[in-house]
Amino acid sequence: MDTNKIYQRIGEFVVSFQWLENMLREIGWLILDPNRNEWPPNALRNLTNHDLVNKVEELYIGLIDNLDVEGQEERKDNFRSLMMTCHDIRRYRNNLLHSAYIELEAGDDVVGILRSNPKPQVDPNSGEALFDQEILSEETILEVMRNLAELALSLNMHYTQLIHWAPFDRLRKSIQA
């Protein structure tokens, strides 16, 4: 087992996650200020990732509701689904960053790496302690990276569409008197 590869993959995942977080901010900033009147943009800058995902979803859904574009419901459903995936990947990232790593050895060889989240958890039904642990491998992290890549591609498609629509005024629904 090449433990350096596993730690390298963890680092690559964290850096890729930062790109995802930045893309969420870019989407939010484009919706809030499509003409880029405020530079650098300050809104959304100090939100936790959890709050950022929720805020960008709210902004996107609100914008789509006010635009006269095709496929509004499909666009909103797709974006909501992407934001649920963002939350899943955010939780995985938090588990990676806040876990202890235990190298499992047999003889002089490392045969595995155990990720163990030290945050105490209790099953609400049984009252028994729950342990958030997993044996990491290069493949387990690469699988999450593939999911993150698919998410990033989809978010980038939404962002590109928003760029084409911006500054949005010409697409606003007309208000009937």
C-alpha positions, 0 to 999 in steps of 0.5 A: 500500500502506498500511503503517500498516494492516499494522502496525496488524493486527500490533498487533491480532493481538498483543492478540488473542493475549493474550486467547487466552493469558488464556483458557487460564489461565482454563481451567486455573485453573478446573480447578485451583481450581473454587471459587476458593479462592486469589485471585488464582490464581498457578498457571500464571502464570509458564509460557511460552506453549508450556508453558501450552498443554501444561499446560492440555491435560494438565489438561483431558484429566485432568479429562475422564477423571475425569468421568462426562460424555457424549462424553469421547473427542470432547471430548478429541480436540477439545481436543487439536486446539485445542491443536495450533492454539494451538501453530501460532498461538503460532509465528506470533506468535513469528515476527511478534514476533521478525522484522525488517521490511523495507519494499520500495520502488519509487521513493518508494512502499512496495510491500511489507513483508517479514517476516524471522526472523533466527534461523538455521535449517539444513535437517537433510537438506541442511545448507542455510540456511533463511530464514523470510520472508514478504511481509506484507499486511493480508489475510495477517494478517487470515487468521490473525486469522480462525483465531485468532477460530475458536479463541477461540470454540471455547475459550470454548465449552469454558470455558463448559461447564466453568463449568456443570460446576464444581465437578466433584465431582458429576460425578466417576466413582464408584470401584467397590469 
